[in-house]
Amino acid sequence: MAGIVIVGAQWGDEGKGKVVDLLAERAEAVVRFQGGNNAGHTIIRDGETFKFHLIPSGILYPGRKCVIGNGCVIDPKVLTDEIDGLKARGIDVSGLRISANAHVIMPYHMLLDHAGEARLGKLQIGTTRRGIGPCYADKASRLGIRVQDLLDEKILKKKITAAIEPKRLALRPFAKDPSLDLHSMAEEYLTYGHRIEQFIADTSSLVWDLLDTGKNVIFEGAQGVLLDIDHGTYPFVTSSNPVAGAATTGSGVGPRDIDEVWGVAKAYVTRVGAGPFPTELDDDLGAELRERGGEFGTTTGRPRRTGWLDLVALKYAARINTLTSLAITKLDVLSGFDRLHVCTRYRGEEGAIFDRFPYHQSVLHHATAEYEELPGWKEDISLARSESDLPATAREYLQYVSDFVGIPVAIVGVGPGREQIIWTSSSQSSLAAPTAA
C-alpha cells in the first residue's frame, strides 16, 4: 500500500496534472484534497488535450476512483460542465466521487470576489475571481453551503438565507442581480444537486477501504506551496493549504496513511498574479521563456510571470512538505541557452544575505536573487527517454538541483506529451516505472 501526495513545489502551474496522470496508471484512486476551479491541469494524451479544473486527472483511466475531497470548494456549474464535456468525448466518469462535506461556491461568493478585487485597486491580490476565497471564508465562519445541502430544499433555503444576511451591505450594489433571488438560486442549486447526486459519497470511508486493502492512492494538490495561506507569500496566496499536510484534513485520512510526498517543479519558475518573485525576468528573456513554455494560465489564460529556478524557495518547499522525490518538468524549455542561472541565496535591501526563505514579508518583497551560473545545452531533448539520452550539462543541471535541495529527482519532463517523461535511476517510489533502476 502507498499513499502518495503530489504537491506543487513553486507558485503553481508546475505540471502536477501530468505527473498525477502518469502515476495514476499504477494507482487505484486519485483524491483532490483542496482548492477549487481556480486551478487547472492540462493533460496531453494520444494527441488530445484535456483541461481539468475540478475533476482529478486520473479520470482518463477507466475504473479509477477519482475523488473530490471535503477540503475542496465546488462550483457546481463548472463541475457539471466538466462532466458533460468528458462524456461528450467518450470518457467514462462513473468513477467520480464527490465528498458530501465539500463546500459549494454560490453566486454571492463570485460577486463578492469581483467586488473585493476591484476595491483593492492597485493592491489587488490577483485572484481568479471565481468565488474561492469568499467560499472558504464562509466555511470558516460556519455559514457555508455543503454538497449534501443541495439534496434538501428546506435546509438549502435556510442556509442561503443565513449566509446572505451578514453580507447584505456588501451585496447592496448587486441588489438587482437576478442570481441573488432566493427562490431562483435555490432551484438552480437543487437542480445541480440532483445532477451530481449519483456521485456524492462518504469519500473518506471509500479512501480508508482502499488503503486498508493495500491499494495505491494518490492525493492531488492544486496551486503550489508558495501560494499556501499559512506558508506562502501572504497575502498574495490562495485561500486553502496546498501543502502536503493538508492532504489528511482535505480527504479524511491520517498522517500515517501518507508514505511518499512528491514535489513538482519546473526547471525554471513562473507565477500568476501579484506578489514577490525574487528571480523574475521582466525582460526579453522572460518573454522568451513564456513563449517557449506556453506560459498562459489553464483556467484564466493570463500570461505567467517567468524567472530562473529559485533553489532557496524550492528547498523551503522541500522542508515544509518533507518531500521524498522531485519531479522536474519542462526541462526542454531551457534547451538552446548557452548559460543557465539558478538562485542560491537572496540579498536583502540593506545587504543582508538570506540562505533560507525569509519569513518577513518586508524582507521578501525587497529581496534580490543571487545566482550560480551553470552551462546550458544546445541539443533538442524532446526525444530523450532515458538519462543517458540527455546532454551531460542537462544531467549536471538536474544533479545540481538535487544536491542543493537534498531530494532525489525521480522523473524529468522533456515535453508536453505523456510519453515525454524520463524515470531516473534515483527513483525509489513504489509507483516507479519497471524500467527505473
Buried (B, 14 or more C-beta within 10 A) or exposed (E): BBBBBBBBBBBBBBBBBBBBBBBBEBBBBBBBBBBBBBBBBBBBBEEEEBBBBBBBBBBBBEEBBBBBBBBBBBBBBBBBBBBEBBEEEEBBBEBBBBBBBBBBBBBBBBBBBBBBBEEBEEEBBBBBBBBBBBBBBBBEEEBBBBBBBBBEBEBBBEBBEEBBEEBEEBBEEBEEEEEBEEEEBBEBBBEBBEBBEEBBBBBBEBBBEBBEEEBBBBBBBBBBBBBBBEBBBEEBBBBBBBBBBBBBBBBBBEEEBBBBBBBBBBBBBBBBBBBBBBBBBEEEBBBBBBEBBEBBBBBBEEBBBBBBBBBBBBBBBBEBBBBBBBBBBBBBBBBEBEEBBBBBBBBBEEEEEBEEBBEEBEBBBBBEBBBEEBBBBEBEBEEBBEBEBBBEBBBBBBEBBBEBBEBBBBBBBBBBBBEBBBBBEBBEBEBBBEEBE
